[in-house]
Amino acid sequence: MWQHFFWIFGHPEVYILIIPGFAIASEIIPVFSRKPIFGYPIMVAATLSIAFISLGVWAHHMFTVGMTSLGNTFFALSTMVIAVPTGIKIFNWIGTMYGGKIRLELPMLFCIAFLFQFLIAGLTGIMLAIVPFDWQLSDSYFVVAHFHYVLIGALLYTFFAGFYYWYPKAFGKLLDVKLGHWHFWLFTIGFHVTFFPQHISGFLGMPRRIFTYEADRGWEIWNQISTFGVLFQVVGVGIFVFNLIYSYYKGKEAGDDPWDAWTLEWATTSPPPEYNFEEVPEVRSRRPLWDKKHPEDPDWKFE
């Protein structure tokens, strides 16, 4: 009963955490693809579906506790069903990029990495929805790897993208590009070196929530590799923090709209005045600033 109460709270929380990351990606990917987001209505429907279906998947963490076969079947199916709207969102983001004039600025780099890593997280989640497979890997390091591919490989990467995207608006300065690339590549290499081997540790039977183990288990090399990857991540985050401080004082002036974006925060100065706008702007579409800058471009209009 305690596990049910815990997971009724704990599993929908993961989806609540990732939804702001979805919003950031949906804001950034169209700007740097120079295309409106592909399939906007179905993207909204997918988000609502995820929010609803997430309330009925909690017990896929409990396949090994002795639930009935009916209970196992229900939660296995609901876990597989939630992959459908999630896959739709990934398809829509890729559809937005397809045929676009992609600019590989730092916010876009982090969003592309997010798509790749979130796909891996989704695939391992579907694997854990298969009851006999989960019987072998429940509460193992395979679950730890899956979880971190969601919350670091997906959520944290969208937050990094958001920092690089909106930092100019908040402070009027661009984050240093060279330092940003060092941050991206060091952190990305470190992330995969740390968490990918944990899938293998899980296959080899390493349980989570232990602080020590016998030396003959065959887990040492994989844990050593994971520990080595953390060093890259620490250096990457250190460079990111340094970049935030350095660019505040020494960064290149951003101007009001460095990304040639389309939403209203870029229509005012960077940083914006306390009152935001002298006059309340008129909004006629989902990308009002682009409409104002390019009234002659009918291909970008939302009817």
PyMOL commands that set and color helices and strands:
alter all, ss='L'
color gray80, all
select helices_A, chain A and resi 2-33+40-56+58-61+63-65+69-81+83-97+106-128+131-137+141-171+177-203+220-250+264-267+288-293+298-300
alter helices_A, ss='H'
color red, helices_A
select strands_A, chain A and resi 173-174+252-253
alter strands_A, ss='S'
color yellow, strands_A
deselect
rebuild
show_as cartoon
